[in-house]
């Protein structure tokens, strides 16, 4: 009989970034995102135009609604009785409101699933701080919170990326397909964040490189080709004086064209769904850059609500529940890196701006 035991948890919460759902939301949302980071208002207005080009609506909230519905269906179909809640960092439904609802519903212990597959301050520690802030006002009514591990190398994340990359390669003109460069794209972060000396120091880049290598090897094996790959970055923000991870995807596409590479496939390996960084930074801006330099270019799909990914989330919930009961669950992982930790070790992904800010699920 398949494992259905989710004790000691009585709920799951999908924890995400949030996004505006109309033109009037755009600037307040961006102010939430950048609060305390010294981003000039001119930059906020510039980024705001990206959202206004899509009617002021980020696709991320609708995508999260679809993922919550898919998780609900999958859990029910497999006899796992666990409600799925949803809360955001930067826009409604805010985590604080979601946790107040859970407390009213009698939830006592909840398992968080982050829409971030990798280790980093912004992709893990900051969410843990948000969770701590959401439960603090609830006092004795606050549910206890754990999280599932980072799933960057879980087969249910990697395999859909292999499939979508193969589709994107096949969409290129046949004459340039075999020598196309696979360009893996993720969100840029400050260099200081990526190279922190804590237990997860350097993990952000290392994890992305490992998954990019996995996907490339599988694509090549399936097609009998020998694609090269690169890891590049998009969506740089923050102070212009602060160094961030490079190369930028647009600069890289220009360099590929100048060096004679015949085609490229953009693989949004750092993103779970096609939200604004994918729809604008890649589909709008990067593909326009490729057209401008005469470089044939396609874009692979993100995992979204791919059934393999939804299954992986259920498996991660059951895995974490077994660990919480003191069992030794199977922890599937592909590539050269081990499965990520369930609880963040002390000093993991430290908060450089607010070193004393409390976080759950670790130090």
N, C-alpha and C positions, 0 to 999 in steps of 0.2 A: 504494500500500500504506500502511495507517495506520502512524503512528509507534509503534514498540515499543521503541525504544532507551532504556533507563533507566540506562545507564552515565553516571557512575561509581558509581552506587548499587547495593548488593546487598541492601537491605532497606528497608522502610517501618515506622515505628513510630507508632501512634496514641497521642497524649499527651493525657491527660484528667485530670479532677479527682478522681475516685474517690468512693465512697460506702459507707456501712455495709451489711452484708448480713445483719444480725440484731440483736436488741435489745442484746446485750452489746457490739456494735461501736459503738453510737451515740456514747456519751460519749468514748471514745478517739479516734474519728474527728473529732469536733468540737474536741477538744484539739489534734489535728494541724493542723486548718484554722486555728485562731486562735492558735497558739503565737507568743509574742512580741508580741502585739497588745493585751494588757491587757484582754481581754474578761472581764467578771465571770462567775464560775461560775453565778450565777443566770440569766444570759442563755443560757449553754450548756444549762442544764437546760430552759429555756423552749423553745429551738430543738429540743432533743432530743425534746420532746413531739410536735413536728411529724412527726419520723421514726417515733416509736413509734405514731402514729396510722396508719402504713402498715406495721405489724408490725416496725418497726426496719430496714426494707429500703429503701434508695434505689433508684429505678429506673435510675439512671445506668449501673451496671455492666452490667446485662443489655442495655441499649441499646447500650453500647459493644461488647459481644460480637456483637450483631446487626450493627453497622456494620462490625466487622472481618470478619465472615463475608461481608457484602455486597461489601466491597472485594476480598476474596480471590476471590469468584466473578467479579466484573467484570474484574479484572485477567487472570484465567485465560481468560475468554471472549474477551478481546481480544489474547491472545497475549503478554501482558506478564508475564514471569517474575520475580516479586518477592515474597518472603514478607512478610506483614504481622504485626508484633508489636504489643503493647499494654502501656502502662505508665501508672500514675497518680501524681499528686502526693501524695495524702492517704490512700490505702488500697490494699490489695492488688488487683492486682499492682503493687507499687511500681516506680518507674522504675529504681531501683538493681538490683533483682532482674532486671528485664527486660533491662537492658544487660549484666548478668553472663551471662544466657542467650545473648544475641546474641554476646558475645565467645566463649563456649564453642562456638557454632555457626559461628564463623569469619567473622562479619560484620565488614567493615572500614570501610564507609561507609554511613551510614543517613540517610534523609530523614524528618524529623518532620512529622506532620500534627497540628495542634492542634485540639481541639474548641472552639475560640474563633475567631470570625470577624473580630474587631475588634482595633484597636490599643489597648493599655492596659498598665499595669504588670502587673496580675493576669492579664490575658489573653494576654500575650506575654513580657515581660521576666522575670516570675517563673517561667514555664515554662522559659525559657532558663537561668535560675539553677538550676532543678531538674535540667535536663539536664547542666549542668556538674558539679553535685554527684554525679550518677549515674555519670558516666564517670571522675571523678577517681580512685576507688580502683582502677581497672582498669589504670592505668599504660600500658605499651606495647600492651596488649591492647585498649585502649578504641577503639571505632569512632569515626570522625570523624562529626560530626552537622551537618547543615544542616536548614532547614525550608522548607516551601512558604509562599508569601505569604499574607497575610490575604485571605480570600475573600468579604468582606462584599458586594462589588459584582460578584462573578462571576455570570453568568447562571444557573448551576446552583444557586446559593443563592437568588437573587432570584425566579426563576420559580416554584419550589414555594411560596414565601411568597405570591406573587400568587394562585396557585390556591387555597391553603388559606384565604386571606382572603376570596376570592369565595364559597367554600363557607360560611364562617361568617356572612357578610352574608346569604346566602340562607336561613340557618337562623333568622333573626329573623322575627317576625310581619310580614307584608307591609305593614301600615299604618305601620310605623316604619322600614322598611328603607331607604328613599331618603335619609333625613336622619340615619342612624346615624353616630356619630362613630367613626373608626378610632383606637384607643388602642394605640399601639406601646409595648411594655414591654421593658425590659432591666434588667440587674442594676445597682443603684446602686453607685457607687464614691465614695471620699472626694473632695471637691471639689478638694483639692490635687493628687490624682492625675490628675483630669480636665483640669486647667488648667496642667499642668507646662509650663515654658518650653523644654523640649527640642524636637528636630525633630518629634516627634509631639504637641506641645502642642495640646490641644483636639481631637485627632483622634477620640477616643472619641465625643464628642457629635456632631461633624460627620459622621462616617461613619454613625451611626445615623439622623441627620436625612436624609441623602442617600438611604439605602435606604428609609426610611419614605415619603419623597416619591415614590420610584420605584414602590413597591408601590401607594400611593394613586392615582397617575396611571394605572397600568395597570388597577386595579379600576374606577376611574371611566370610563375609556375603554371597557371591556368592557361595562359596565352602563348607560352613558349617564347616570350620576349625577354628583354634585359633592360627594363626601364631604370633610369637613375631617378633619385628623389632628392628633394630639398625641403627643409622646414623653414617657413617664413611667417611673418606676423602681420596683423592688421589691427585697426581700431585703437591706435595710439591716442592717449589723452593725457591730461595733467599738464604740469608746468613745462614749457618748452626747454627750460634749463635742466630738467631732470632726464638722465639717459634711460631709454627704454630698449627692450630687445629688438634687434633688427636682424635681417633686412625686412623692410616693408614690402608687402606683396607687389605693389605697383612698381617700385624700383626694381624688384627682382624680375618681373615680367619683361621690363625694358632691357635688362641685362641679358636675359635669355635670348631675346630676339636679336640683340646686337652680336651675340656670340654664335649665332647660326642654329640654335635649337629650333627644330621645325614646328613644334606644337607643345602645348602644355595642358595639363588637367589640374584644376584647382580642387583640392580635397580638404574640406573644412573639418579636419580631424579634431579640432579643439572645441567643437560645438555640438550640442546634443540635438538642436533643432534649427530650422531655418529662420532664426530671428533677425534683428536688424543688422547685426554685424555680417550676416550672410547675405541678406537681401540687398543691402546697400553696398557694403564694403567690397563684396565679391561680385554679386550679380549685376550691380549697377556700375560701380567704379572700376573694379579690377578687370572685368570683361571689356569695358570701354577702353581701358589702357591697352589690353591685348589687341583689340581691333585697331587702335591707333598706330601700333607698331607692326601690324600685319602678322600677328602671331595667332594661328588657329588655337582656340582655347575652349574647353568645356568645364562644367562644374559638377562634381559628384554630390549626391544627396547626403544629408545628415541622417542619423538613425531615426529621429522622430518617434513614431509609434510603430516602427517595425516590430512584428511579433517576436523576433529573436531578442530584441532589446527589452520588450515588456516582460518576456519570460525571464530574462536575466535579472530584472528588478525584483521579480517574485523570488527567484533563487537567492538573491542577496538578502532579502528580508528573512527568509527561512534560515539562511546561513548565520545571520547575526543573532537571530532568536536562539538558535542552538548554542552559539557561543555564550550568550547571556545565561543559559541554563547550565553552563559548565561543560558542554560537550565539545568534541573536536570535529567540526563540520568539514566537509570537502570544500576547498576554496579554489575553484578553477581559475587558471590564469595562463595566458599565452605569452610567448616572448622570453626575454632573458631576465626580466625583473620579477621579483616575487610578488604575491598578492599584497595589496596595501594593508595597513593596520586598521583595526576597528576603532581603537582609541588613539587619539593623537598623543605622542609622547611629549613630555615637558619641553618647552622651547621650540616646538614644531611650528614652522611658518610664523615667526614672531611678528607682532604688530609694531612697526617702527614708529608710527605716529603716536600711539597710545599704549606704551609697554605694559601698563597696569590694568588695562581693560579686561574684565573677566570673560571667560569663554567656557562653554560646556564641552563635554566629551573629550576632556584632556586637561592640560594645565590651566 
